[in-house]
């Protein structure tokens, strides 16, 4: 199904009828199925899943039984993007969501969290911690079933305040699919790993 096309039509209807605009929210089951696609296969069944209610609010769709938290694709955003991350990253992630909701820009969010981490009011993981991302164009998702086909995978390993010198990693991609360090020397320092697509 074409999520963007569907959402556009629904959005126009809602604007006409109610004066507000929310995209079509997939069922709880469909959101859970697509949300866990980024997680390692053996951890999918036990991951906590956050998704969206009928008003577009982020809510818990399923409690967790392991160390992963997954967030379903936002139906009001372009493309498909589901993310799963270690529970130790939740303070960092939750704070980012709160600041974004308050209207801060990405740069403002970065600066706010940097100050809070340095002040000790925001806790970052003490060991390398992974965020898994499964993403692609909107047409890879079937809104009704939650089935996702043809997505891309990326791993982001957070190592707060790591540098090129402390890790031996380059600060930009050296080879296709190779790891590199982004935001070195900051609270958000992380290793980017984007495997080459199988069809390349």
Residue, then its C-alpha position, 0 to 999 in steps of 0.5 A: x500500500x502507498x502510505x503517503x497517497x493514503x495519508x494524503x487522501x485521508x488528511x484532506x477528508x479529515x481537514x474537511x470534516x474536522x479541521x484537523x489532520x491525522x494520518x491513518x493509524x495502522x492497527x496495534x498488531x500491524x504496528x508491532x509487526x513492522x516495528x520489530x523488523x529492525x531488531x535482531x530476530x531472536x529479540x523481536x518477540x520480547x521487545x517492548x513496542x511503542x506506537x501510535x494511538x488513534x489520536x497520533x500520540x506515542x503510547x506503549x503497544x506491548x510491554x517488553x520482556x528483554x532489553x530492547x525497545x522498538x518504535x513503530x513507523x510514524x504514519x505522518x512522516x515521509x517514508x518508512x522508519x522503525x527503530x529498536x534500541x537498548x533500554x539503556x538509551x531510553x533516557x536519551x531517546x525519551x528526552x529527545x522526543x520531549x524536546x522535539x515535542x516542545x518545538x526545538x530544532x535538531x541543533x537545539x536538541x543536540x545542544x540541550x542534551x549535551x549540556x544535560x549530560x555534562x551536568x549529570x542530569x541526563x544519563x548516557x549508557x556506560x558501555x557501547x549501546x546499539x540502535x537498530x534502524x530499518x528504513x525505506x520508502x513508504x511503499x515497502x510497508x503494508x499498513x493493513x498487515x504490518x508486513x515490510x518488504x525490501x527495507x534497508x538496515x543500519x546499526x548505530x552504536x553509541x559510545x559517548x565522548x569517543x573520538x577517532x583517537x580513542x577508537x581508531x575509526x575514521x570520521x567519515x566513510x572510507x569504504x562502502x558499508x564500512x564503519x565510521x564515527x559521527x559526532x566525535x567527542x560529544x555525548x552523541x558520539x556513535x559508530x555508523x554501520x550501513x551495510x551495502x544493499x544485497x542487490x548492489 
